[in-house]
Amino acid sequence: MRINPRVLILRNERGVKDELKKIGVSQEAVKILAPKAFHYLIKIEGIPSPTANLLKQEMLSVMADAAISKEVASFTSKKSGVLLIGTEAQLKKVLPRLNRQPFNLPEVSQKLAELLKNFKKGKFVLSFKEKKMDLTRKVAVMGVLNLTPDSFYNGGKYTTQARALRKVEEMVKEGADLIDVGGESTRPGAKEVGIEEEIRRVIPVISKIRELFEIPVSIDTYRAKVAKSALEAGVDMVNDISGLRFDPGLKEVVARFGAAVVLMHIKGTPRDMQSNPRYESLMGEIISYLSDSIRLAQKAGIDLEKIIVDPGIGFGKTPEHNLQILNHLGELRSLGRPILIGVSRKSFIGAILKLPLEERLEGSLAAACLALMQGAKIIRTHDVKPTRRAVDLTQAIIQS
C-alpha cells in the first residue's frame, strides 16, 4: 500500500463539498463537515478590554481561540485589537452565546454574523435599467474612455467626438462589458476642471454612445451636477472616486435616477493625495471608509444591490500600499459588495518594474489577474482586448 497525502487547495465551499462527495460522504455529513473545512482569521480593532477578554473566553468555550493584547489580559490597557481564530462552524456556534453577554458583545455578534454572510456571498447581479449583468458568471471588463487633454494615459487622444466613438466601437468589439467616460483627469496633481467644462466634454459623447451602442455606460465623476446631466443623457452608473464625500448632493442624484454607483476609497484629493500618504491600518482604514460610504448611500435611498466598491489603487497610496492592497484584496469581500479594481498602467507598476507608461501592459494584466483570484468582479482597463483574454482564462482556471 502506498500512502501519498497531499494538502488540498480549495478556494470555496463548493470545492470542499466536491471533495467530500468524491470519498462517498453522505449528504447530511457534507452539510455538517463543509463549515468545518475553512478557518477564518477575523480582526476587530480597538474594542474595550472587558469586551476583548469576554470574547476570548467565549471563543475558547467552542474550541476556537482569540488573540488579544497581553496588556488587556493583565488589565493594564483600556482597548485592544482582537484576532478571532476559528472555523465557520465554531464561529456560528459562538454567535448566540455572545448575544447573552454584556459589554457590547451582542453588537459584536451581529457584526460577525453580517461579516460571515458578506464574505461568503458570491452571487452579484447588477441591474442597468432594462439590462442585467451577472458578475457571478462572468467578470466584467470596463473600458476607459478619457475625454481629457491631460489624463495620465491617452490624454488628448480622444478629445474629438469622432475619435471617441471609434474608440468605443473598438472596445465593444474587443469584449468590453462597460464603458467608463471621464471628463476630468484625477491623476496625482491634476488641475481641477470647471463643472460646465466637464459637462461640455462628456455629454455630447455620452448621448452619441447611447444612440449607437447598447453597452452600459458609466460616468467617472464626483460632482452631482455632472452626474445629473450624464444620467439624463442615458448613463447607467456613476463612478465616484470620493465614495460620496466630495459633493454631498451626489448620493441624492444617484438615488433619484436609480443608478448603480462605484464607491472608491481616496485619501485626500487628487491635488494632494500623493503627498506622503500614511496609514496605521491600511486595509482596516479602507474597509472602514467604504463601509461608511455604503451607509451614506443606503441612507440616501441607493439600493444596496447597485453598490460596487473600489479600494482606489494609486489614490493616496504609495507603491508599497498598492502592493499590499492587491495582496489582501480579498478582505474587501467582508463588505458583501462586488469589487472593482483599476490597476491599468498605473505608476506603481512603473515603479516596481522600472518601466514607462507604454510598457506597463504585462504588469497591468498580472495585477488584474491576481485581483480576480481574490474576488474582483470588475476590471477597469485602458487595454480591453488583452485584459478580456487574461480575465477569461483566469476565470476558467478559478472555476475548474
BELLIN-V592713 format. One record per run of one state. SS is the DSSP state (2 for helix, 1 for strand, 0 for the rest). FROM is the first residue (numbers start at 1). LEN is the number of residues. If there is no record, write none. Layout:
# BELLIN-V592713
<<SS | FROM | LEN> <SS | FROM | LEN>>
This chain:
# BELLIN-V592713
<<0 | 1 | 12> <2 | 13 | 10> <0 | 23 | 4> <2 | 27 | 8> <0 | 35 | 4> <1 | 39 | 10> <2 | 49 | 13> <0 | 62 | 3> <1 | 65 | 4> <0 | 69 | 1> <2 | 70 | 4> <0 | 74 | 5> <1 | 79 | 9> <2 | 88 | 11> <0 | 99 | 6> <2 | 105 | 16> <0 | 121 | 4> <1 | 125 | 4> <0 | 129 | 2> <1 | 131 | 4> <0 | 135 | 5> <1 | 140 | 7> <0 | 147 | 14> <2 | 161 | 14> <0 | 175 | 3> <1 | 178 | 5> <0 | 183 | 12> <2 | 195 | 18> <0 | 213 | 3> <1 | 216 | 5> <0 | 221 | 3> <2 | 224 | 9> <0 | 233 | 4> <1 | 237 | 4> <0 | 241 | 9> <2 | 250 | 8> <0 | 258 | 2> <1 | 260 | 5> <0 | 265 | 17> <2 | 282 | 18> <0 | 300 | 4> <2 | 304 | 3> <1 | 307 | 4> <0 | 311 | 8> <2 | 319 | 9> <0 | 328 | 1> <2 | 329 | 7> <0 | 336 | 2> <1 | 338 | 5> <0 | 343 | 4> <2 | 347 | 7> <0 | 354 | 3> <2 | 357 | 3> <0 | 360 | 1> <2 | 361 | 13> <0 | 374 | 2> <1 | 376 | 6> <0 | 382 | 2> <2 | 384 | 15> <0 | 399 | 2>>
